[in-house]
Amino acid sequence: MHADARKLLWDAQAAAERVARFTIGKTFAEYNSDEFLRSAVERQFEIIGEALNQLKRVDPATAASIAELPRIVSFRNILIHGYASVDNRLVWGVVETQLGSLRTTLGLMLASP
């Protein structure tokens, strides 16, 4: 693994852990009505997407082991470039259905030498 890859994976994992911490015990209704929470979660997803996009450039072999990497980077692009039309249900759906597996994947990758 390229030396910079570990830092990028760590950045992505730290951001994913923040999303989990920010949203624990929350419902979609709470998320949808809390502008501060939405902004915080979206920012962390932007960090995840950017870190993994950079990982793709510095260590393509490591990046290839993240099955959803292209979708994660696309999601980041939507959040940044399509900010005016972000669907809160879509973001919440990612929190509920995909964040856990991403956290697991990143944790396992960082645990290996």
Long-range contacts (C-beta under 8 A, 24 or more apart in sequence): 1-59, 1-62, 2-58, 2-59, 2-62, 4-54, 4-58, 4-59, 5-55, 5-58, 5-59, 5-62, 5-63, 6-110, 8-51, 8-52, 8-54, 8-55, 8-58, 8-59, 9-51, 9-55, 9-62, 9-106, 9-109, 9-110, 10-110, 11-47, 11-51, 12-47, 12-48, 12-51, 12-52, 12-55, 12-102, 12-106, 13-103, 13-106, 13-107, 13-110, 15-44, 15-45, 15-47, 15-48, 15-51, 16-44, 16-48, 16-99, 16-102, 16-103, 16-106, 17-103, 18-44, 19-44, 19-45, 19-48, 19-95, 19-99, 20-99, 20-100, 20-103, 23-95, 28-88, 28-89, 28-92, 31-88, 31-91, 31-92, 31-95, 32-88, 32-92, 38-88, 38-91, 41-91, 41-95, 42-79, 42-86, 42-91, 45-75, 45-76, 45-79, 45-91, 45-94, 46-76, 46-79, 46-80, 48-72, 48-76, 48-102, 49-73, 49-75, 49-76, 49-77, 49-79, 50-76, 62-109, 65-109, 66-105, 66-109, 67-105, 68-98, 68-101, 68-102, 72-102
